[in-house]
């Protein structure tokens, strides 16, 4: 009888020890399983977030209304137009609006035609050199003293033509009539005659 009691006591002690061992190992196992689940969940969330962001950007681009697309196209067109206006504004001016050519215009003429054009002589007659008298006299007699009818001095709006404005480039008043233009030609002939008289022997 005593032996049975001792045997049962040993069994109970063994069982309690096994239970205690299981209870001690269980929290560690649970913690390990929990950490693995946490890492898996974080990885899944990151992949899902990146996928949603890429899909969201595509959906946003596709969800643009026709008005928004048209607005974007109009803005692009406006920027291109602004650039073209800037390029036009930077275009070199070759013709002086008051008559004759600018320095850039004379340079362009030299490159295209090979002619060395000089600015018109605007000095008074007493200040001119012999060479300047010849230049201005030759221009006036050739330009406004040509035979036959002269080109129009005014356009359909009543503004002076480039032919008439050439006189301003040479220091002469812009002619409004053919008589005024012929008067400039007569002055040119006088300059040529005076230059001929002053020609050194």
N, CA, C and O of each residue as an XYZ file, in Angstrom:
804
protein
N       0.843     -1.202      0.000
C       0.000      0.000      0.000
C       0.874      1.246      0.000
O       0.627      2.199     -0.739
N       1.858      1.219      0.809
C       2.769      2.359      0.894
C       3.533      2.562     -0.417
O       3.818      3.689     -0.823
N       3.852      1.452     -1.058
C       4.565      1.535     -2.336
C       3.709      2.186     -3.407
O       4.214      2.961     -4.220
N       2.400      1.875     -3.417
C       1.494      2.483     -4.396
C       1.417      3.991     -4.205
O       1.429      4.766     -5.161
N       1.337      4.379     -2.928
C       1.223      5.813     -2.649
C       2.463      6.544     -3.142
O       2.357      7.631     -3.711
N       3.633      5.962     -2.929
C       4.869      6.590     -3.378
C       4.951      6.656     -4.905
O       5.450      7.629     -5.470
N       4.456      5.612     -5.559
C       4.483      5.593     -7.032
C       3.598      6.701     -7.594
O       3.990      7.404     -8.526
N       2.395      6.855     -7.018
C       1.485      7.919     -7.489
C       2.083      9.295     -7.239
O       1.945     10.187     -8.076
N       2.731      9.477     -6.124
C       3.340     10.765     -5.822
C       4.439     11.111     -6.850
O       4.578     12.255     -7.284
N       5.215     10.063     -7.220
C       6.249     10.308     -8.223
C       5.654     10.689     -9.582
O       6.160     11.575    -10.272
N       4.568     10.000     -9.950
C       3.910     10.315    -11.237
C       3.391     11.740    -11.258
O       3.533     12.462    -12.245
N       2.778     12.132    -10.124
C       2.255     13.503    -10.064
C       3.395     14.524    -10.179
O       3.266     15.540    -10.862
N       4.522     14.231     -9.491
C       5.680     15.141     -9.548
C       6.226     15.243    -10.968
O       6.571     16.329    -11.434
N       6.299     14.104    -11.648
C       6.790     14.092    -13.041
C       5.863     14.875    -13.960
O       6.321     15.659    -14.792
N       4.554     14.661    -13.807
C       3.576     15.359    -14.652
C       3.629     16.860    -14.421
O       3.588     17.644    -15.369
N       3.722     17.265    -13.123
C       3.798     18.700    -12.829
C       5.066     19.323    -13.425
O       5.044     20.460    -13.896
N       6.169     18.566    -13.397
C       7.409     19.076    -13.987
C       7.295     19.260    -15.488
O       7.785     20.244    -16.043
N       6.638     18.297    -16.148
C       6.443     18.412    -17.599
C       5.559     19.617    -17.936
O       5.815     20.350    -18.892
N       4.502     19.800    -17.117
C       3.618     20.943    -17.352
C       4.348     22.249    -17.171
O       4.164     23.200    -17.930
N       5.203     22.278    -16.121
C       5.957     23.506    -15.887
C       6.923     23.778    -17.027
O       7.097     24.927    -17.433
N       7.542     22.748    -17.538
C       8.461     22.920    -18.679
C       7.727     23.433    -19.906
O       8.224     24.320    -20.600
N       6.547     22.883    -20.180
C       5.757     23.326    -21.327
C       5.327     24.777    -21.171
O       5.338     25.566    -22.116
N       4.935     25.105    -19.894
C       4.474     26.471    -19.654
C       5.618     27.469    -19.806
O       5.394     28.603    -20.230
N       6.848     27.058    -19.464
C       7.991     27.959    -19.620
C       8.395     28.120    -21.084
O       8.814     29.207    -21.482
N       8.283     27.091    -21.876
C       8.688     27.158    -23.285
C       7.626     27.797    -24.170
O       7.942     28.304    -25.246
N       6.376     27.778    -23.732
C       5.280     28.293    -24.569
C       5.390     29.793    -24.837
O       5.233     30.186    -25.992
N       5.653     30.670    -23.844
C       5.773     32.109    -24.143
C       6.851     32.414    -25.153
O       6.666     33.270    -26.018
N       7.988     31.722    -25.056
C       9.059     31.961    -26.015
C       8.621     31.609    -27.433
O       8.917     32.325    -28.389
N       7.915     30.499    -27.544
C       7.433     30.080    -28.864
C       6.424     31.066    -29.402
O       6.410     31.392    -30.588
N       5.563     31.542    -28.482
C       4.558     32.508    -28.927
C       5.210     33.815    -29.379
O       4.813     34.406    -30.384
N       6.213     34.253    -28.622
C       6.903     35.481    -29.015
C       7.575     35.323    -30.375
O       7.543     36.238    -31.199
N       8.184     34.159    -30.609
C       8.847     33.918    -31.903
C       7.829     33.930    -33.039
O       8.058     34.539    -34.084
N       6.701     33.250    -32.821
C       5.654     33.222    -33.853
C       5.105     34.620    -34.095
O       4.823     34.982    -35.237
N       4.948     35.411    -33.038
C       4.393     36.770    -33.173
C       5.334     37.673    -33.977
O       4.892     38.457    -34.816
N       6.642     37.549    -33.706
C       7.611     38.375    -34.448
C       7.629     37.998    -35.920
O       7.722     38.879    -36.775
N       7.543     36.717    -36.237
C       7.495     36.288    -37.635
C       6.250     36.821    -38.319
O       6.313     37.279    -39.460
N       5.130     36.764    -37.634
C       3.875     37.284    -38.209
C       3.972     38.785    -38.439
O       3.487     39.304    -39.445
N       4.607     39.480    -37.488
C       4.740     40.932    -37.625
C       5.591     41.296    -38.851
O       5.221     42.178    -39.626
N       6.731     40.611    -39.020
C       7.586     40.882    -40.183
C       6.863     40.592    -41.480
O       6.980     41.354    -42.440
N       6.115     39.499    -41.522
C       5.358     39.158    -42.735
C       4.308     40.207    -43.039
O       4.110     40.583    -44.194
N       3.628     40.684    -41.989
C       2.577     41.693    -42.181
C       3.168     43.003    -42.684
O       2.595     43.646    -43.564
N       4.322     43.407    -42.126
C       4.952     44.664    -42.558
C       5.378     44.576    -44.019
O       5.177     45.524    -44.778
N       5.964     43.446    -44.424
C       6.355     43.278    -45.827
C       5.172     43.329    -46.764
O       5.243     43.921    -47.841
N       4.073     42.701    -46.348
C       2.867     42.710    -47.181
C       2.305     44.107    -47.311
O       1.882     44.512    -48.394
N       2.297     44.852    -46.212
C       1.796     46.230    -46.254
C       2.653     47.104    -47.147
O       2.113     47.931    -47.882
N       3.965     46.953    -47.113
C       4.850     47.759    -47.961
C       4.605     47.467    -49.431
O       4.518     48.386    -50.245
N       4.492     46.173    -49.779
C       4.230     45.825    -51.185
C       2.880     46.348    -51.633
O       2.737     46.841    -52.753
N       1.898     46.243    -50.766
C       0.553     46.711    -51.108
C       0.534     48.223    -51.284
O      -0.120     48.743    -52.188
N       1.270     48.939    -50.397
C       1.297     50.398    -50.489
C       1.943     50.866    -51.782
O       1.430     51.772    -52.438
N       3.093     50.240    -52.164
C       3.763     50.631    -53.405
C       2.896     50.337    -54.616
O       2.866     51.119    -55.566
N       2.194     49.217    -54.588
C       1.313     48.864    -55.698
C       0.171     49.862    -55.825
O      -0.191     50.264    -56.931
N      -0.398     50.262    -54.684
C      -1.521     51.197    -54.709
C      -1.074     52.577    -55.178
O      -1.804     53.261    -55.896
N       0.144     52.991    -54.766
C       0.616     54.309    -55.193
C       0.840     54.359    -56.696
O       0.503     55.350    -57.344
N       1.417     53.278    -57.262
C       1.628     53.250    -58.707
C       0.310     53.209    -59.454
O       0.136     53.882    -60.470
N      -0.620     52.410    -58.941
C      -1.934     52.338    -59.576
C      -2.682     53.655    -59.435
O      -3.426     54.062    -60.328
N      -2.471     54.325    -58.281
C      -3.157     55.594    -58.072
C      -2.673     56.666    -59.024
O      -3.467     57.467    -59.517
N      -1.314     56.689    -59.300
C      -0.793     57.669    -60.248
C      -1.327     57.438    -61.645
O      -1.666     58.378    -62.363
N      -1.396     56.144    -62.025
C      -1.949     55.838    -63.348
C      -3.422     56.203    -63.425
O      -3.887     56.747    -64.427
N      -4.141     55.903    -62.372
C      -5.570     56.217    -62.364
C      -5.799     57.717    -62.401
O      -6.747     58.184    -63.031
N      -4.914     58.500    -61.712
C      -5.065     59.947    -61.725
C      -4.821     60.515    -63.109
O      -5.520     61.426    -63.553
N      -3.801     59.956    -63.802
C      -3.534     60.427    -65.162
C      -4.683     60.075    -66.102
O      -5.032     60.843    -66.998
N      -5.281     58.861    -65.873
C      -6.379     58.451    -66.734
C      -7.679     59.167    -66.384
O      -8.584     59.286    -67.209
N      -7.752     59.645    -65.135
C      -9.002     60.257    -64.688
C      -9.115     61.720    -65.074
O     -10.104     62.364    -64.723
N      -8.122     62.276    -65.794
C      -8.209     63.671    -66.201
C      -9.369     63.866    -67.172
O      -9.565     63.091    -68.108
N     -10.117     64.912    -66.920
C     -11.248     65.212    -67.785
C     -10.747     65.837    -69.085
O      -9.616     66.322    -69.135
N     -11.554     65.835    -70.118
C     -11.143     66.476    -71.383
C     -10.808     67.944    -71.211
O      -9.920     68.463    -71.887
N     -11.524     68.631    -70.295
C     -11.240     70.051    -70.070
C      -9.851     70.249    -69.482
O      -9.139     71.180    -69.859
N      -9.461     69.358    -68.542
C      -8.141     69.465    -67.945
C      -7.054     69.194    -68.968
O      -6.030     69.877    -68.995
N      -7.282     68.180    -69.820
C      -6.305     67.898    -70.875
C      -6.181     69.076    -71.833
O      -5.082     69.436    -72.254
N      -7.320     69.670    -72.171
C      -7.319     70.808    -73.084
C      -6.600     71.990    -72.465
O      -5.882     72.724    -73.145
N      -6.805     72.170    -71.139
C      -6.131     73.253    -70.433
C      -4.624     73.066    -70.463
O      -3.875     74.018    -70.682
N      -4.180     71.819    -70.238
C      -2.748     71.540    -70.285
C      -2.159     71.793    -71.665
O      -1.061     72.336    -71.792
N      -2.899     71.392    -72.700
C      -2.417     71.627    -74.067
C      -2.341     73.111    -74.368
O      -1.406     73.572    -75.023
N      -3.345     73.873    -73.880
C      -3.341     75.314    -74.130
C      -2.171     75.988    -73.421
O      -1.585     76.933    -73.950
N      -1.829     75.505    -72.226
C      -0.681     76.069    -71.512
C       0.614     75.794    -72.257
O       1.482     76.663    -72.340
N       0.750     74.581    -72.805
C       1.941     74.259    -73.599
C       2.020     75.127    -74.840
O       3.089     75.607    -75.218
N       0.850     75.321    -75.477
C       0.813     76.163    -76.680
C       1.185     77.600    -76.339
O       1.868     78.267    -77.116
N       0.735     78.083    -75.167
C       1.051     79.447    -74.754
C       2.541     79.620    -74.528
O       3.113     80.648    -74.891
N       3.178     78.609    -73.923
C       4.631     78.694    -73.693
C       5.393     78.706    -75.013
O       6.376     79.432    -75.162
N       4.931     77.891    -75.984
C       5.585     77.874    -77.300
C       5.408     79.212    -78.006
O       6.338     79.714    -78.638
N       4.194     79.798    -77.894
C       3.941     81.096    -78.514
C       4.813     82.177    -77.902
O       5.317     83.054    -78.603
N       4.989     82.108    -76.586
C       5.833     83.093    -75.908
C       7.267     82.994    -76.397
O       7.928     84.011    -76.604
N       7.757     81.756    -76.585
C       9.105     81.575    -77.088
C       9.254     82.126    -78.502
O      10.263     82.748    -78.833
N       8.228     81.890    -79.339
C       8.310     82.388    -80.717
C       8.290     83.910    -80.744
O       8.980     84.527    -81.555
N       7.478     84.535    -79.834
C       7.465     85.996    -79.772
C       8.811     86.526    -79.324
O       9.274     87.551    -79.825
N       9.443     85.839    -78.388
C      10.761     86.259    -77.920
C      11.782     86.171    -79.037
O      12.626     87.054    -79.186
N      11.705     85.096    -79.829
C      12.635     84.944    -80.945
C      12.416     86.034    -81.987
O      13.371     86.562    -82.557
N      11.128     86.372    -82.236
C      10.859     87.440    -83.201
C      11.377     88.778    -82.693
O      11.902     89.582    -83.463
N      11.222     89.013    -81.369
C      11.683     90.281    -80.808
C      13.204     90.396    -80.867
O      13.742     91.502    -80.930
N      13.900     89.252    -80.848
C      15.347     89.261    -80.923
C      15.854     89.294    -82.361
O      17.066     89.306    -82.577
N      14.970     89.310    -83.342
C      15.378     89.327    -84.739
C      16.117     90.626    -85.045
O      15.710     91.705    -84.614
N      17.198     90.504    -85.790
C      18.033     91.658    -86.087
C      17.283     92.603    -87.023
O      16.727     92.178    -88.035
N      17.276     93.898    -86.671
C      16.620     94.921    -87.494
C      17.629     95.408    -88.525
O      18.687     95.927    -88.170
N      17.302     95.239    -89.791
C      18.214     95.633    -90.869
C      17.825     96.961    -91.512
O      18.663     97.626    -92.121
N      16.561     97.347    -91.379
C      16.087     98.601    -91.992
C      15.769     99.622    -90.903
O      15.030     99.346    -89.959
N      16.347    100.803    -91.064
C      16.050    101.887    -90.132
C      14.627    102.383    -90.397
O      14.305    102.731    -91.533
N      13.767    102.423    -89.369
C      12.388    102.885    -89.605
C      12.310    104.332    -90.088
O      11.298    104.740    -90.657
N      13.377    105.116    -89.864
C      13.385    106.512    -90.311
C      14.017    106.671    -91.688
O      14.086    107.780    -92.218
N      14.478    105.561    -92.269
C      15.056    105.624    -93.603
C      16.451    105.038    -93.669
O      17.253    105.214    -92.752
N      16.740    104.337    -94.766
C      18.055    103.748    -94.951
C      18.214    102.424    -94.211
O      17.243    101.842    -93.726
N      19.460    101.964    -94.136
C      19.781    100.697    -93.496
C      20.488    100.944    -92.167
O      21.148    101.964    -91.968
N      20.330     99.982    -91.270
C      21.081    100.013    -90.022
C      22.466     99.411    -90.259
O      22.771     98.936    -91.353
N      23.305     99.439    -89.208
C      24.639     98.838    -89.330
C      24.521     97.346    -89.614
O      25.299     96.788    -90.388
N      23.531     96.700    -88.976
C      23.309     95.276    -89.225
C      22.847     95.037    -90.661
O      23.203     94.033    -91.278
N      22.049     95.972    -91.188
C      21.584     95.850    -92.569
C      22.723     95.986    -93.570
O      22.774     95.261    -94.564
N      23.626     96.907    -93.306
C      24.782     97.062    -94.208
C      25.692     95.841    -94.141
O      26.270     95.431    -95.148
N      25.817     95.262    -92.941
C      26.635     94.056    -92.791
C      26.014     92.886    -93.547
O      26.714     92.113    -94.201
N      24.695     92.766    -93.449
C      24.007     91.692    -94.165
C      24.128     91.882    -95.679
O      24.300     90.912    -96.417
N      24.039     93.124    -96.135
C      24.179     93.405    -97.561
C      25.580     93.054    -98.044
O      25.757     92.580    -99.166
N      26.575     93.290    -97.191
C      27.948     92.949    -97.553
C      28.103     91.442    -97.693
O      28.776     90.972    -98.611
N      27.490     90.682    -96.796
C      27.598     89.232    -96.836
C      26.877     88.645    -98.046
O      27.337     87.665    -98.631
N      25.740     89.246    -98.424
C      24.948     88.702    -99.534
C      25.417     89.201   -100.887
O      25.538     88.425   -101.835
N      25.685     90.524   -100.976
C      25.996     91.123   -102.276
C      27.479     91.454   -102.453
O      27.959     91.659   -103.568
N      28.193     91.501   -101.318
C      29.614     91.850   -101.407
C      29.864     93.334   -101.571
O      30.978     93.728   -101.916
N      28.854     94.182   -101.334
C      28.983     95.630   -101.503
C      29.305     96.282   -100.161
O      28.672     95.973    -99.152
N      30.274     97.171   -100.146
C      30.666     97.892    -98.935
C      29.855     99.189    -98.838
O      30.301    100.244    -99.288
N      28.684     99.099    -98.258
C      27.834    100.277    -98.107
C      28.258    101.087    -96.888
O      28.682    100.533    -95.874
N      28.136    102.399    -97.003
C      28.472    103.312    -95.915
C      27.245    104.113    -95.520
O      26.322    104.267    -96.320
N      27.221    104.623    -94.303
C      26.083    105.468    -93.908
C      26.009    106.722    -94.778
O      27.016    107.198    -95.303
N      24.789    107.241    -94.915
C      24.606    108.454    -95.711
C      25.275    109.660    -95.075
O      25.427    109.728    -93.855
N      25.671    110.610    -95.908
C      26.333    111.832    -95.442
C      25.262    112.828    -95.001
O      24.408    113.226    -95.793
N      25.318    113.226    -93.722
C      24.318    114.159    -93.182
C      24.918    115.526    -92.835
O      24.233    116.386    -92.281
N      26.163    115.715    -93.153
C      26.813    116.989    -92.830
C      26.290    118.103    -93.736
O      25.694    117.872    -94.787
N      26.546    119.311    -93.270
C      26.217    120.463    -94.129
C      27.250    120.551    -95.255
O      28.316    119.938    -95.191
N      26.914    121.313    -96.265
C      27.773    121.361    -97.459
C      29.159    121.905    -97.138
O      30.149    121.437    -97.700
N      29.245    122.878    -96.250
C      30.543    123.474    -95.933
C      31.429    122.543    -95.087
O      32.648    122.712    -95.047
N      30.815    121.565    -94.417
C      31.574    120.630    -93.572
C      31.999    119.370    -94.319
O      32.764    118.564    -93.789
N      31.509    119.194    -95.545
C      31.811    117.970    -96.294
C      33.226    117.995    -96.865
O      33.765    119.035    -97.244
N      33.791    116.802    -96.904
C      35.058    116.649    -97.612
C      34.759    116.447    -99.095
O      33.604    116.312    -99.498
N      35.808    116.430    -99.885
C      35.640    116.228   -101.328
C      34.983    114.883   -101.614
O      34.093    114.784   -102.458
N      35.427    113.851   -100.907
C      34.856    112.513   -101.108
C      33.388    112.466   -100.703
O      32.580    111.818   -101.368
N      33.038    113.152    -99.608
C      31.647    113.165    -99.142
C      30.746    113.916   -100.112
O      29.592    113.535   -100.306
N      31.260    114.976   -100.720
C      30.489    115.694   -101.742
C      30.174    114.776   -102.926
O      29.055    114.756   -103.438
N      31.178    114.027   -103.340
C      30.967    113.105   -104.458
C      29.919    112.046   -104.111
O      29.036    111.740   -104.913
N      30.034    111.495   -102.907
C      29.098    110.441   -102.501
C      27.659    110.944   -102.451
O      26.754    110.323   -103.008
N      27.459    112.072   -101.781
C      26.091    112.572   -101.644
C      25.548    113.079   -102.971
O      24.379    112.866   -103.293
N      26.392    113.746   -103.736
C      25.944    114.234   -105.040
C      25.567    113.086   -105.962
O      24.560    113.156   -106.667
N      26.372    112.030   -105.961
C      26.089    110.873   -106.813
C      24.781    110.195   -106.388
O      23.967    109.807   -107.226
N      24.600    110.064   -105.085
C      23.357    109.433   -104.604
C      22.135    110.243   -105.008
O      21.179    109.685   -105.545
N      22.149    111.542   -104.761
C      20.977    112.383   -105.021
C      20.638    112.412   -106.509
O      19.471    112.296   -106.881
N      21.653    112.568   -107.363
C      21.401    112.638   -108.807
C      20.910    111.287   -109.328
O      20.048    111.238   -110.206
N      21.446    110.210   -108.800
C      21.045    108.877   -109.276
C      19.676    108.470   -108.728
O      18.879    107.857   -109.439
N      19.406    108.808   -107.476
C      18.217    108.310   -106.807
C      16.960    109.096   -107.197
O      15.943    108.513   -107.572
N      17.047    110.427   -107.104
C      15.864    111.249   -107.380
C      15.951    111.966   -108.735
O      15.006    112.648   -109.131
N      17.071    111.817   -109.443
C      17.204    112.478   -110.747
C      17.077    111.506   -111.896
O      17.425    111.847   -113.027
N      16.590    110.309   -111.643
C      16.444    109.311   -112.704
C      15.452    109.791   -113.758
O      14.533    110.558   -113.469
N      15.658    109.328   -114.968
C      14.759    109.723   -116.058
C      13.435    108.973   -115.940
O      13.369    107.876   -115.386
N      12.397    109.584   -116.466
C      11.083    108.958   -116.387
C      10.403    109.280   -115.062
O      10.846    110.159   -114.322
N       9.336    108.567   -114.776
C       8.565    108.823   -113.559
C       9.255    108.191   -112.343
O       9.917    107.159   -112.457
N       9.093    108.813   -111.205
C       9.680    108.318   -109.972
C       8.762    107.298   -109.307
O       7.551    107.326   -109.528
N       9.311    106.408   -108.507
C       8.462    105.496   -107.731
C       7.587    106.290   -106.757
O       7.895    107.444   -106.461
N       6.515    105.698   -106.262
C       5.607    106.413   -105.344
C       6.347    106.913   -104.100
O       7.196    106.218   -103.541
N       6.012    108.108   -103.692
C       6.569    108.693   -102.479
C       5.672    108.471   -101.263
O       6.112    108.638   -100.125
N       4.420    108.096   -101.500
C       3.465    107.825   -100.424
C       2.736    106.518   -100.712
O       2.476    106.172   -101.864
N       2.410    105.795    -99.628
C       1.641    104.567    -99.813
C       0.152    104.871    -99.762
O      -0.230    106.040    -99.701
N      -0.695    103.855    -99.785
C      -2.142    104.055    -99.824
C      -2.686    104.651    -98.524
O      -3.802    105.170    -98.497
N      -1.900    104.578    -97.449
C      -2.315    105.165    -96.175
C      -1.767    106.576    -95.989
O      -1.982    107.197    -94.948
N      -1.062    107.077    -96.993
C      -0.520    108.429    -96.915
C       0.812    108.524    -96.202
O       1.293    109.630    -95.955
N       1.422    107.400    -95.863
C       2.708    107.414    -95.186
C       3.842    107.359    -96.204
O       3.681    106.779    -97.278
N       4.989    107.957    -95.877
C       6.102    107.947    -96.841
C       6.635    106.533    -97.090
O       6.741    105.726    -96.168
N       6.959    106.258    -98.319
C       7.507    104.950    -98.680
C       8.998    104.898    -98.335
O       9.599    105.905    -97.963
N       9.578    103.703    -98.466
C      11.007    103.565    -98.220
C      11.814    104.393    -99.217
O      12.899    104.876    -98.894
N      11.286    104.554   -100.419
C      11.962    105.369   -101.432
C      12.064    106.819   -100.968
O      13.097    107.460   -101.160
N      11.001    107.336   -100.359
C      11.019    108.718    -99.877
C      11.848    108.850    -98.598
O      12.534    109.855    -98.410
N      11.793    107.848    -97.720
C      12.519    107.910    -96.452
C      14.033    107.846    -96.623
O      14.777    108.190    -95.704
N      14.488    107.410    -97.785
C      15.930    107.354    -98.015
C      16.557    108.738    -97.892
O      17.718    108.861    -97.504
N      15.802    109.770    -98.219
C      16.328    111.135    -98.119
C      16.730    111.468    -96.686
O      17.726    112.160    -96.473
N      15.965    110.983    -95.692
C      16.294    111.252    -94.292
C      17.621    110.626    -93.899
O      18.344    111.169    -93.064
N      17.949    109.475    -94.503
C      19.225    108.822    -94.199
C      20.406    109.639    -94.703
O      21.535    109.423    -94.261
N      20.168    110.572    -95.620
C      21.230    111.422    -96.158
C      21.093    112.865    -95.680
O      21.691    113.774    -96.256
N      20.310    113.069    -94.632
C      20.187    114.402    -94.053
C      19.320    115.358    -94.838
O      19.448    116.571    -94.670
N      18.445    114.861    -95.688
C      17.559    115.709    -96.494
C      16.109    115.522    -96.027
O      15.754    114.462    -95.513
N      15.292    116.530    -96.204
C      13.879    116.388    -95.832
C      13.187    115.340    -96.713
O      13.462    115.234    -97.908
N      12.295    114.579    -96.103
C      11.588    113.531    -96.848
C      10.657    114.191    -97.860
O       9.763    114.944    -97.473
N      10.853    113.920    -99.157
C      10.018    114.573   -100.178
C       8.588    114.040   -100.179
O       8.355    112.836   -100.072
N       7.646    114.957   -100.303
C       6.239    114.566   -100.379
C       5.710    114.616   -101.809
O       4.694    113.998   -102.129
N       6.408    115.356   -102.659
C       5.997    115.470   -104.060
C       7.189    115.167   -104.964
O       8.336    115.127   -104.519
N       6.888    114.954   -106.241
C       7.962    114.705   -107.203
C       8.849    115.936   -107.364
O      10.053    115.816   -107.588
N       8.248    117.116   -107.248
C       9.033    118.342   -107.373
C      10.070    118.440   -106.259
O      11.206    118.850   -106.496
N       9.672    118.059   -105.034
C      10.620    118.087   -103.916
C      11.736    117.070   -104.122
O      12.888    117.333   -103.776
N      11.398    115.902   -104.686
C      12.416    114.893   -104.953
C      13.391    115.373   -106.029
O      14.599    115.162   -105.918
N      12.856    116.025   -107.078
C      13.732    116.539   -108.140
C      14.630    117.657   -107.608
O      15.736    117.861   -108.108
N      14.161    118.363   -106.616
C      14.957    119.436   -106.031
C      16.196    118.855   -105.330
O      17.282    119.432   -105.389
N      16.012    117.706   -104.667
C      17.154    117.027   -104.026
C      18.145    116.555   -105.087
O      19.357    116.606   -104.878
N      17.624    116.096   -106.227
C      18.499    115.654   -107.314
C      19.310    116.823   -107.863
O      20.487    116.663   -108.186
N      18.699    117.980   -107.968
C      19.406    119.168   -108.453
C      20.523    119.572   -107.481
O      21.604    119.983   -107.903
N      20.250    119.452   -106.191
C      21.282    119.745   -105.192
C      22.454    118.783   -105.340
O      23.608    119.171   -105.165
N      22.157    117.536   -105.661
C      23.213    116.565   -105.868
C      24.081    116.917   -107.051
O      25.297    116.731   -106.999
N      23.496    117.414   -108.105
C      24.286    117.802   -109.284
C      25.203    118.984   -108.942
O      26.333    119.057   -109.425
N      24.712    119.899   -108.113
C      25.551    121.023   -107.706
C      26.748    120.548   -106.876
O      27.860    121.057   -107.019
N      26.500    119.567   -106.008
C      27.593    119.031   -105.201
C      28.648    118.361   -106.078
O      29.846    118.491   -105.822
N      28.206    117.648   -107.108
C      29.156    116.996   -108.014
C      29.977    118.040   -108.777
O      31.175    117.867   -108.998
N      29.310    119.120   -109.171
C      30.020    120.178   -109.897
C      31.034    120.859   -108.988
O      32.149    121.160   -109.414
N      30.654    121.102   -107.744
C      31.577    121.741   -106.816
C      32.762    120.824   -106.512
O      33.900    121.284   -106.417
N      32.490    119.516   -106.359
C      33.578    118.578   -106.092
C      34.544    118.525   -107.268
O      35.749    118.355   -107.088
N      34.009    118.670   -108.458
C      34.853    118.655   -109.649
C      35.739    119.879   -109.719
O      36.888    119.799   -110.155
N      35.199    121.030   -109.283
C      35.970    122.254   -109.275
C      37.087    122.199   -108.218
O      38.173    122.737   -108.433
N      36.814    121.545   -107.074
C      37.798    121.456   -106.001
C      38.789    120.317   -106.219
O      39.700    120.132   -105.413
N      38.625    119.567   -107.278
C      39.502    118.444   -107.517
C      40.938    118.926   -107.687
O      41.198    119.803   -108.511
N      41.878    118.365   -106.921
C      43.258    118.839   -107.047
C      43.842    118.499   -108.409
O      43.479    117.502   -109.032
N      44.758    119.357   -108.855
C      45.361    119.186   -110.191
C      46.345    118.029   -110.165
O      46.960    117.718   -111.186
